[in-house]
Amino acid sequence: MTGAPQPLKIALAALVLAWSSEQPQTCLTYGIPVKLRGELTRVNEYGYWDWSGILLDRPICTMANPAYSEDSYAGIRLLQVWQGDTGRDIRELAGAKVEVTGHLMDPHTGYCRTGVCLLKTEISGTGLTWKPAREKDIAQPLAYDIETKAGRYFSKRAWDSLTGKPLIPVDEYAVHWMTGGEVVYLDCRDGYERAGAHLEPPHPVMTCDDPGELCGFNAFEGTVARMHCVKKDK
């Protein structure tokens, strides 16, 4: 991920992936369910990525499988965990001791932040408590505005266009994601549509002017994005 802060890249790489010619334990393979134990953790990478992982009780290694990955890894202690579309945010379970079951995936996309990731994850543990669904607590203004800043850190805020009142949690209103490590994409929340957007400074190629196209811009370069969102007609 070019442009990402160097200390963060070094720290993650040191924690997650350690090449080794020796494999003292039975290594896991891709494509079949695996069961692992550890502690759920939440990782925020300078505001650009915010994801859940599991810090394993003991390191694991993986075997190459040409159908999924040609690489083998050893000394893996941290795995990013993807639960899938369950309507729950597992980041709220950070700190819980759990057992997880899922499928391993190697780092072939920028979405996988830990080299080897765990997909289709089922989580179990003693005393797990999900927060109540928040949908009813989310304000539904007729229109709202977003402003983001993509410098060394990525920050964003949203407010009601009529009253100026801040809208929180901001992630519910200013939806962003990244592909790889260089481009940020920004959008309104579900049920709203983009009615205007622009970048400062203007980019010679990237633009948010067309509401029918994705609004994307470079990370780590100081770009300010502003977007106006209006509620869709039912």
N, C-alpha and C positions, 0 to 999 in steps of 0.2 A: 504494500500500500504506500505508494510514493506520496510524499507530503505529510504523512502521519508523523506525530512527534516521535523522535528517535528513541528516547528513554522508554516510552511505552512499548514500542516494537521489541526492544531488547528484553524487557521484563517478561512480556508474554511469551516470546520465543523460548526464553530460558526455562520458564515454568512448564510450558506445554509439551514441547517436542525436544527429545534428546535422542539423537541417532546412537545406535549401539549395535555392535556386531554380535554381542552376546544376548541371548534371550533365556534367562534362567527359569522363567515361568511359562506356563502354557499361554500362548498368545491368542488373542481373539481375532475373529475374521469378520469381514464385511458381509452384509446380505442376510444374516440370520440374527434372531433376537439375542441380546446379551442382557445380563442382570448384574448391576453394579451397586455398591453402597458408598455413601459419603455424605457430605454436607452441601446443601444448596447455597449458592452464593450469587450475588448480583455484581456485575461489572459495568461501570460507566466509563467509556473511553472518550474523555474530553467532550462529552455531550453528543458526539457523532453516532456512537453505537451505545446501546444500553441493553444488555442481555443477561440471561440467566445461565449459570453453569453449575456443575457439581465438582467439588473438590474431593477426590476419591480417597477412601481410607487407605488404599494401597495402590501403587503404580500399576499400570497395565501396559501391554504391548500389543501390536496388531500385526497380522500376517498379510502379505501381499495376496491379492486375489484379482487376476486379470479382468474379471467381469466388473469389478468395482474400483480397484486401485492397484497400481503396480508398485506402490511404496509400502515399506514396513517401518513402523515406528516403535520406539521403546521409551520407558520412563515417563509415560503420560500420567499426569496428576490432575489436570483440569480439562473438563469437556464442556463445551457449550451444549445446552439442552434445549431442544425444540419439542414442545408438547403438541403442536398442531393447533387447529382451530377448535378450541374447547370452550371459548368464551371466558377462560380464566387466565389471570396473569401470574405465572409462577414466580415472578420476581418478588412478589409479596411474601413468599415462603423462605426468603433468604435466612440462613442460619439453622434451618431445620435439618435434622439427621434423617435421611431417607434411603429407600431402595428404589432404584429406577430400572425400568426395562425398556429397551428400544433397539434401534438398528444403527450401527456405526456408519459414518460417512466421512470420506477423506476430503481434504481442502481443495475441491475443484471449483468453488465459487467464493466470491468475496463475502458472502453472507456467513460463512463458517469462520468464526473468529479465533478458534482454538486449534486449527490444523485438523484434528479429528473431532467430529461432532456426533451427537446422539439424536436421532430422529424418532418420530412417532412414539414419544416417551410416555410411559405410564409411571406415576409416582405414588408410592405408598410409604407410610411411616406412622409412628405413634404420635397422636396429638396434633396432627396437621389441621390448621384452621384457616379456611379461606375467608377473606373479607366478603361481606355482602356485596351483591352486584350493585354497581354504582350508577347504572344507566338512568334511574329516576332522579338522581341528584345532579345530573349534568344539565346546566342551563341550555336552553334552546332559543337563542336570540334570532331575530329575523335576519340579521346580518352581523358579521364581525370581521375584524382585521387581524392580520398576522404580520409580524416583523421578525426576521431571523438575521443573525450575524454569523458568518462562517469564517472565522479567523483561526487562531491556534485552538480556541475553544469554540464550540457551536452552542449558541444561545438562541432562545426564541421566546416570544411573548404574544399573547392574543387578548383582544379586548372587544367588548360590545360596541358596535359602530354607533349606536344611538346614545348610550349612556356613558361610554368611555370606561365602564367598569371592567377590571381585569377578569379574564376567564381562566379558571383553574379547575383541574390540572391542565396545564397548557398542552400536554401530549394528546389530550382528547380533541383539541381543536387544530393545532398545527401539526399535521401528520408528516413525518419525514422518514426517509429510508435511504440506504446507500447500496449501490452495486459496486463491488470491489472497494477500493479505498480512495477514490478521487472525486466522484460526482455525488452531490446531494440532490435528492428529489423531494419536493414539497407539495402538499395538497391540503384541501379542506377536509373536514371530517365527513363521514357518511351522512347523506341527507342534505348536503350543501354542495354548491357548485361555485367554481371560480368565476368571478365577475370582473376581475382585473388583477394584474400583477406586473411588477417590473423589478429589474435588478440594478443595483448601484455598486460599482460603476457598470455601465452597459458592457456586455460581452459581444465580441464580433460574431460569434457563432451561436452560443446558447442564448435563449430568450424564453420568457414566460408570457409573451404577448398573446399567443393563440390558446384560448381555453380548451381547445380540442386536443392539444399536445401536452405531454408531461412538462412540468416546470422543473428544470434541472440546472445546476450551477456547480462550479468547482469548489471543493472543500479547501480549507486552510489558506485561502487567498484574500480574505477580508471582504468577501461579497456580502452585501446587504440585500435581502429579498423582502419585498412587501407584497401582500396578497389580500384581496378583498373577497370574502365568501358570503354568499346569500343562500337562504333556505330554498330548497327546491319545492316547486308546487307539487302537491300530492295528486 
